[in-house]
Amino acid sequence: MAEKLPYLIYSLGDRALTIDFGNRIDLAIHEEVMAWYHDWTSKPIPGALELVPAYSSITVYYQVPAPVTITTGQTVFEWMKTNIEDRMKQGIGPYRKERQLHRIPVCYDPVLVPELIQHANSCGIKPDKLVALHTEKIYTVYMLGFLPGFPYMGEVNEKIALPRKTSPVQVPAGAVGIAGKQTGIYPLHSQGGWCLIGQTPIQLFNANLENPVFLKAGDQVAFYPISLPDYRAWKEDACK
């Protein structure tokens, strides 16, 4: 990889810390985050219980393992921070990027998502142009959050970047939305403030499965449009 990025390590309560490489959406930063994530997953850092990658940071949940003792006057945070810094000095081991590509069908029919027309008008384009711009790119899943399996993906064409709603509304599972230059999918029925433009029949979270989350950080997503009849047929088949 290229020269390592500067970073800041700060405490996140008494059992976690965050390594921040820059508070912005940047694919190069995210690739470094994922490289460290995979390196520390394959060769765990002593005391690390869980690693959570995000856009430009990794949060580490930790606990001092027995029979380790902490130096007098040293906090548990300082002990863990030192462990991480020592590990980062060693560099990242061989890393194969895991970029599974998922093709996800979306129904953009205004009958299903009436606000699509409003959002297209606010962008100064026709609804079919908004759909074309949304489906022309392959998006990176930068992180999961908010709801189990909710993927934060980017970046959409700046012509269809939309602000969040001023107040949250009820959103159905499978709703596809835009917030700023991010796009995402609501895996569960929820309140939400993203601008909705479509609906997918794909189930992104299923608690009954061994791996309940459909997407993971580092994956890629390509959306493709389907008709309203195809969407309804897909949903009917899924319920059988």
C-alpha positions as CSV (number, residue, x, y, z in Angstrom):
1,M,0.0,0.0,0.0
2,A,0.9,3.7,-0.2
3,E,2.6,5.5,2.7
4,K,0.4,5.2,5.8
5,L,-2.0,7.9,6.6
6,P,-1.8,10.0,9.8
7,Y,-4.2,9.0,12.5
8,L,-5.6,9.9,15.9
9,I,-6.5,7.5,18.7
10,Y,-9.1,8.6,21.2
11,S,-11.1,7.0,24.0
12,L,-14.7,6.0,23.4
13,G,-15.9,5.2,26.9
14,D,-14.2,2.8,29.3
15,R,-14.2,-0.2,27.0
16,A,-13.5,1.1,23.5
17,L,-11.3,3.4,21.5
18,T,-11.3,4.7,17.9
19,I,-8.5,5.0,15.4
20,D,-9.5,7.9,13.2
21,F,-7.7,8.5,9.8
22,G,-9.6,11.6,8.8
23,N,-13.3,12.5,9.2
24,R,-14.4,12.4,5.5
25,I,-15.6,10.1,2.8
26,D,-12.5,9.0,0.9
27,L,-12.0,5.6,-0.8
28,A,-8.2,5.6,-0.2
29,I,-8.8,6.2,3.5
30,H,-11.5,3.5,3.6
31,E,-9.2,1.0,1.9
32,E,-6.5,1.6,4.6
33,V,-9.2,1.2,7.3
34,M,-10.2,-2.2,5.8
35,A,-6.6,-3.3,5.4
36,W,-5.9,-2.7,9.1
37,Y,-9.3,-4.3,9.9
38,H,-8.4,-7.5,8.1
39,D,-4.9,-7.6,9.4
40,W,-6.1,-7.3,13.0
41,T,-8.9,-9.8,12.4
42,S,-6.5,-12.4,11.1
43,K,-3.9,-11.6,13.8
44,P,-5.8,-10.3,16.8
45,I,-4.4,-7.6,19.1
46,P,-4.2,-8.8,22.7
47,G,-7.3,-7.5,24.5
48,A,-9.3,-6.6,21.4
49,L,-12.8,-8.1,21.6
50,E,-14.4,-6.6,18.5
51,L,-13.4,-4.4,15.6
52,V,-15.9,-2.1,13.9
53,P,-14.8,-0.5,10.6
54,A,-16.4,2.8,9.4
55,Y,-15.9,5.4,6.7
56,S,-12.5,6.6,8.0
57,S,-12.0,4.9,11.3
58,I,-11.9,1.6,13.3
59,T,-13.5,1.3,16.7
60,V,-11.9,-1.4,19.0
61,Y,-13.9,-2.8,21.9
62,Y,-11.4,-4.2,24.4
63,Q,-10.8,-5.9,27.8
64,V,-7.5,-6.5,29.5
65,P,-7.0,-10.3,29.3
66,A,-5.9,-12.2,32.4
67,P,-3.2,-12.6,33.6
68,V,-2.0,-9.3,32.1
69,T,-1.3,-6.5,34.7
70,I,-1.4,-2.8,34.0
71,T,1.7,-0.7,34.8
72,T,1.1,1.5,37.9
73,G,-0.3,4.8,36.9
74,Q,-1.3,3.6,33.4
75,T,-4.9,3.6,32.4
76,V,-6.5,0.7,30.5
77,F,-7.0,3.0,27.6
78,E,-3.3,3.9,27.5
79,W,-2.4,0.2,27.7
80,M,-4.6,-0.6,24.7
81,K,-3.5,2.4,22.8
82,T,0.1,1.4,23.2
83,N,-0.7,-2.1,22.0
84,I,-2.3,-0.7,18.9
85,E,0.5,1.7,18.2
86,D,3.1,-1.0,18.5
87,R,1.1,-3.1,16.1
88,M,0.8,-0.3,13.6
89,K,4.5,0.2,13.6
90,Q,4.9,-3.3,12.3
91,G,2.8,-2.4,9.2
92,I,0.0,-4.2,7.4
93,G,0.6,-7.8,6.4
94,P,-0.4,-9.2,3.0
95,Y,-4.0,-8.2,2.2
96,R,-6.3,-9.3,-0.5
97,K,-9.1,-6.9,-1.0
98,E,-12.5,-8.5,-0.4
99,R,-14.8,-6.7,-2.8
100,Q,-17.8,-8.9,-3.4
101,L,-20.0,-7.3,-6.0
102,H,-23.8,-7.6,-5.4
103,R,-26.3,-6.7,-8.1
104,I,-29.4,-5.4,-6.3
105,P,-32.8,-5.0,-8.1
106,V,-34.7,-1.8,-7.3
107,C,-38.2,-0.7,-8.4
108,Y,-38.2,3.0,-9.0
109,D,-41.8,3.2,-10.0
110,P,-43.5,6.4,-8.5
111,V,-46.6,4.3,-7.7
112,L,-44.4,2.5,-5.2
113,V,-42.3,5.5,-4.2
114,P,-44.3,8.7,-4.9
115,E,-41.6,11.1,-3.5
116,L,-39.2,10.1,-6.4
117,I,-40.9,12.7,-8.5
118,Q,-40.4,15.4,-5.9
119,H,-36.8,14.6,-5.5
120,A,-36.2,14.5,-9.3
121,N,-37.8,18.0,-9.5
122,S,-35.6,19.3,-6.8
123,C,-32.6,18.1,-8.7
124,G,-33.9,19.8,-11.9
125,I,-34.1,16.5,-13.8
126,K,-36.7,14.0,-14.9
127,P,-37.4,10.9,-12.8
128,D,-35.9,8.5,-15.4
129,K,-32.7,10.6,-15.4
130,L,-32.4,10.3,-11.7
131,V,-32.8,6.5,-12.0
132,A,-30.2,6.4,-14.7
133,L,-27.7,8.4,-12.6
134,H,-28.4,6.2,-9.6
135,T,-27.9,3.0,-11.4
136,E,-24.8,4.0,-13.5
137,K,-22.3,3.6,-10.7
138,I,-20.9,0.8,-8.6
139,Y,-21.0,1.8,-5.0
140,T,-18.7,0.9,-2.1
141,V,-20.2,-0.2,1.2
142,Y,-18.3,2.0,3.5
143,M,-19.9,0.8,6.8
144,L,-23.0,-0.7,8.4
145,G,-24.9,1.1,11.1
146,F,-28.1,2.8,12.3
147,L,-30.1,-0.4,11.8
148,P,-28.7,-4.0,11.6
149,G,-27.4,-4.4,8.1
150,F,-28.0,-0.8,7.0
151,P,-25.3,-0.1,4.3
152,Y,-23.8,3.4,4.0
153,M,-22.7,3.6,0.4
154,G,-21.1,6.2,-1.8
155,E,-20.8,8.3,-3.6
156,V,-23.8,9.2,-5.8
157,N,-23.5,11.5,-8.8
158,E,-23.5,15.1,-7.4
159,K,-26.5,15.8,-9.7
160,I,-28.7,13.6,-7.5
161,A,-27.2,14.5,-4.1
162,L,-30.1,15.2,-1.8
163,P,-30.3,16.7,1.7
164,R,-31.8,14.7,4.6
165,K,-35.4,15.4,5.4
166,T,-36.0,17.9,8.2
167,S,-38.1,15.4,10.1
168,P,-38.0,11.6,10.0
169,V,-40.9,9.6,8.5
170,Q,-41.9,6.0,8.6
171,V,-39.9,4.0,6.1
172,P,-40.6,0.4,4.9
173,A,-38.0,-2.3,4.8
174,G,-36.2,-2.4,1.5
175,A,-36.5,1.4,0.8
176,V,-33.6,2.8,-1.1
177,G,-32.6,6.4,-0.3
178,I,-30.1,9.2,-0.7
179,A,-28.7,11.5,1.9
180,G,-26.1,13.9,0.7
181,K,-23.8,12.0,-1.5
182,Q,-24.5,8.7,0.2
183,T,-27.0,6.1,-0.8
184,G,-28.4,3.3,1.4
185,I,-31.1,0.7,1.9
186,Y,-33.3,0.4,5.0
187,P,-33.1,-3.3,6.0
188,L,-36.1,-3.0,8.4
189,H,-39.2,-0.9,8.8
190,S,-38.1,2.2,10.7
191,Q,-38.2,5.9,11.0
192,G,-35.8,7.6,8.7
193,G,-34.8,10.9,7.1
194,W,-33.2,9.8,3.8
195,C,-34.9,10.9,0.5
196,L,-36.5,7.7,-0.8
197,I,-36.2,6.9,-4.5
198,G,-36.9,3.2,-4.8
199,Q,-37.6,-0.1,-3.2
200,T,-35.7,-3.4,-3.4
201,P,-37.3,-6.8,-2.8
202,I,-34.0,-8.1,-1.4
203,Q,-34.0,-8.8,2.3
204,L,-30.9,-7.3,3.8
205,F,-31.3,-8.6,7.3
206,N,-32.6,-11.9,8.5
207,A,-32.1,-12.8,12.2
208,N,-32.8,-16.5,11.4
209,L,-29.7,-16.9,9.3
210,E,-26.2,-17.8,10.6
211,N,-25.0,-14.7,8.8
212,P,-28.0,-12.4,9.2
213,V,-26.5,-9.4,7.3
214,F,-26.6,-9.5,3.5
215,L,-23.8,-6.9,2.9
216,K,-20.6,-6.1,4.7
217,A,-18.1,-3.2,4.8
218,G,-15.9,-3.3,1.7
219,D,-18.5,-4.9,-0.6
220,Q,-19.6,-3.3,-3.8
221,V,-23.2,-2.8,-5.0
222,A,-24.6,-2.2,-8.5
223,F,-28.3,-1.3,-8.6
224,Y,-30.5,-2.2,-11.6
225,P,-34.1,-1.2,-12.2
226,I,-37.0,-3.6,-12.3
227,S,-40.7,-3.0,-13.1
228,L,-43.5,-2.8,-10.5
229,P,-44.9,-6.2,-11.7
230,D,-41.5,-7.8,-11.3
231,Y,-41.1,-6.3,-7.9
232,R,-44.4,-7.6,-6.7
233,A,-43.7,-11.1,-8.2
234,W,-40.4,-11.1,-6.4
235,K,-42.0,-10.3,-3.1
236,E,-44.7,-12.9,-3.6
237,D,-42.1,-15.6,-4.3
238,A,-40.1,-14.6,-1.2
239,C,-43.2,-15.0,1.0
240,K,-43.9,-18.6,-0.2
